[in-house]
Amino acid sequence: MTRSTIRPLRAAALAALVPLALAGCSTTRQAAPGRAPSTALPTAAAGSGSPVAGTDARFRRLESAHRARLGVYAIDTGSHRTVSWRGGERFPYASTYKAVLVGLVLRTPSVRLDRVVHYDRSQLVDYSPDTGKHVADGMSVRALCVAAIRDSDNTAANLLTDQLGGVRAFAGRLPGLGDRVTRPVRTETSLNTAVPGDARDTSTPRTLATDLAGLAVGGLLPPDRRRLLDGWLRGSTTGTGLVRAGVPDGWTVGDKSGTGAYGTRNDVAVVWPPHRAPIVLAVFGTRQAKGATPDDSLVAAAAKAVVAALCPHAG
């Protein structure tokens, strides 16, 4: 279903979100990024929600202008309203999964952050700017988490997956987040083939946005671990032209980008507007031609449309 609506967040996700004062983007005051109360919000606190006039046409125009299929899901964590465009359709997630992977590592007490992981040069894959420098001495789990999110280091992601027990174990932990949709099958870099119609290594915008909301804003992580994840997301260096480019100046963004074949360009992000509750969003874009060029401007334009829908008076 491609209809774009603003509506209450589903009940299963509400239980993981922290209580935020007042009603939503236009009025809610919020603690500094990474800090939040610890009590879960009752599911009955969902807002009423209603369709947003003109949003469908805006997303449809973006698809036409960029010759791409676009998926968007955004959650206002203050009002619990959501904006969705193809939010329940599958898209290749590319490297955006690394935000959830790191969140799951942080949820696993048996994986110590100070543990040093040793590996050899045969384990290095394409685009490993951090792990490639530490073959001789290894890297701590904490450093691998930073590398996977900040620089999208692919070997770091594979080593973190190993710390959870492999891809199947990673997939097996997702239902603990309420996620029975995401389908991890392969590791980096083969997961980036992004062939249209291939369900491997895919998810939906709604699912990944909801996962990230629970991990980075809600109660799926202890407060100290949530602050770590939020800080690493804010330090990401790979998404400058994506969601960060689509929000007003002065808003804080933490994100994890993704790039794949068929022009796939994605971003999952937490956006902290000043003095307002955070917005969590997932924006996916992909094309039909294998050699198509990824398009940062499509993601930025979609993020701008989300801000216009949820925060119409934002500067």
N, C-alpha and C positions, 0 to 999 in steps of 0.2 A: 504494500500500500504506500503510495507516494504522497498522500495528503499531508500537508504540513500543518500541525496544530500546536497550540499551547495548552497543556492539560496537566492534571495532577500527576506527580510521580507515583509509580506503582508501589503498592504497600510493602512489598518485600524489601525494596531499597530504603524506604523511610526508616526502618528499624535500625539501619546502620548509620544514619545521619545524625550529627550532633544537634542539640537545640540551638537555634539562632533567634535572637530577639526580633520581635515585630514580624513584618510580613514579606519582605523580599527585596529585590534589587534596588528599587527606588528609595527605600526608607531604612533598610536594615543596617544597624551598626555591627561590625564584626571585629573580632580579635585579630591581632597581627597574623600574617600567614604562618601556618604551621601550629598555631595555638588555638585551642578550642575547648569548650566544656566537655566533660567526659560522659554525661548522661545521655542515653539514646533518646531520640525524639519519638513520642508515641505515634503509631501509624495513623491515628485519627486526625492528626494535625495537617493533613493534606489540604492544599488550597482548592478553590472551586475550579479555576481554569476555564478558558474559553478559546475558540479559534481566534487567531490573529489575522485580521484582514490584510490582504496583500502579500503575506509571507509566501504562500504557494507560488504566486506569480514571480516573486523575486528569485526563489530557488530554481524555478523552471527556466527563467531567463539566464541564470548562471550556467546551467547545464547546456543550454543552447549556444551561448556565447563561447563557452570553453570546449564545446564538443566532448563532454565528459559525463559520466554518471557520478552523481554527487550523493553522499550520505551524511546526514547531520543529526546529532542528538545533543541537546543541551539541557542542563538541570540548573535552575535557580535554587540554591540550597536554602535560601531564606523562605521563599513562598512555596517551594516544591513544585513549581510549574515547570513544564518542559516544552521545548520546541523540537519538532521532529520532521525530517524529510528523508524518506527511505530509511527511517531509523531501525526498522526491523529486517532490512535486507542484508544479505551477506556481502562483505567486501574483504579483499585480502588485507590483513592487518599490518604486514611488513613489520618494521621495527617498533611500532607503537606498543606491541606486546611487552616490550622490555619494562615499561612502567609497572605492569601487573606482575611480571616475573620478579622484579625487585621487591614489590609489595609482598609477594608470597615468601620470598627469602626472609624478609623482616618479620613475617608471621610464624616462622619456623624456629622455635627455641633451640633445636639441636644444631642449627647452622650458626656457629659463632662468627660474629663480624670480624674478630681479630684472627681467625684461622687463616693461615697462609696456604694458598693453593699453588701447587707447583705443576708445571706443564712443560711440554717440549715444543720445539719449532714445528713439528709435524701437525700440531693441533691448531696452529694459526690459520685463520681464514681471511679472505679479503676484508679490507677495512678494519684493521685492528691497531689503531694509533697508539693505544696505551699498553695493551698486552704485548705488542711486538717489542717493546723496550725492556720487558722484564722477564724474558725467558730464563735468564740465569738465576734470578732471585725469587721469582714468583710474585704473587700479589695477594693481599688479604681479601677476604670476602667483602669487606667494606670498600676497599679500593676498586674491586670488580664492579660493585654496585654503582659507584660514582662513574666509572668508565662507561658502563652500559647505558646510563642515562645521559650523562653530560656530553659524551662524545659518540654515543651509539656504537661503541666498540663491539664488534660481532663476536670475537673470541671470548670476550668477557661474558657476553650473554650465554654462550654455549657452556662455559665453565660454571656459571651460576645455575644453569639448567641441570648440569651434572650434580651440583650440590643438593638439589632437590630429589635426585634419583633418576634423572633422565626425562625425556619428553613425556612419556606416559605418566610418570609420577607428577610432573607439572600439570598435565591435563587433569589428573585425579584430584588435585588440590583446588581446582577452580570451583567445584560445587560448594566448597566451604565459603566462597564469596557470594553464593547464590547464582553462580554462572554455570548454566548447563548448555550454553550456546557456542562459546568459543571452542575451536577445534585445532589444537596444536598437534601437528604430525611430524614436522621436520625441524631441523635446527638451521642456524645461519650457515651459509647464505642461501641454501636451496629453498627456504621458505618464501623467498621473494619472487618466485616465478610469476605469481599473480595471474594465472591463466583464467580468463572469464569462464565461469561455470564450475571451476575446480573448488570444492568446499574445503580442501586442506588449508590449514593455516589461515582461516577466515574467522570473522566474528561480525557482529552488527554494531553500528554506532551506538544504539541504545545499550547494548551489553557492556561495551568497553567504557562508555561514559559512566554507567552505573557502578562498574567495578572500581573505577578511579575515584568516584565520589565516596564510596565506602572506605577506600584505603587512605586517601589524601585529605578528606574532610570529615568523614564519619568515624564510626567506632570500630572498624575492622582491625586497626592497629592500636597498640598502647600509645599514649600521647608522645612519649619520647621517640618512638619509632616513626610515628606519623610526622613529627617535626623533621626527622632525617629525610624521609621521602620527599616532603615538600621542599626542603632546601635543595636537594639534588635536582628536582624538577625545575626549580627556579634557576639553577645554574646550567641548564642545558644550553648547548651552543649550536644546535643543529636546526632550530626552528625559527630563526630570526624573521624570515619572510612569510611565516604561516599565521597562526592565531595571534602572535605578538603584533603582527602588522595590521591586524583587523580590529584592534581595540583602541580606545582613546588613550592619549598620552597620560601618564601617571598611574595607569592600572598595572598591577603586578601580575606576571604570567609565569607559570611553571608548566612545562610541556615535554612531551616525547613525540618526536616526529617519526615518520616512516617513508621509505621510498622503495618502489619495486618496478618490475616490468609492466608493460601496458600502461605507461604513464601514471602509475600509481603514486600518489602523494597524499600523505595522511598526517594528522596531528591530533593527539589527545592532550587536553590541557585543563589546568585549574586556573581560573582568572579571579584575582582579588581586586574588585573595584574599591576605591577609597570609601571607608565608612559604610560598606554594604556587605551583604553576605556573598560568599564566593559563587561563581558560576563554573560548572564543570561541563566540558563539551568534548565531543569527538566529531571530527570532520574527515571524511574519506573521499578521495577523488580517484577515478580510474577510467581508462579508455579501452577501446576495442582493438587497437593496433599494438602489436607487441613492442615495436620500437618507438611508440609515442613518448613525447617528452613530458616529464612530471611538471605540474603547473602550481607553483607556490601561490600565485595570485588568486586562483580559484579558492584555495583554503582560506586565505585572508579575507576575500570577499564574503565567503559564507560566515566567517566569524563576525564580520561587521553586520551582517543581516541578523545574526543571533542577538547581538547587542541592541540593535534597533528594536527587536521584538520584545526582549525582556527588560530593557532599560531605555525606554524611548526618550527619556529626558537627559541621558548621559551626554556629557560634553564632547 
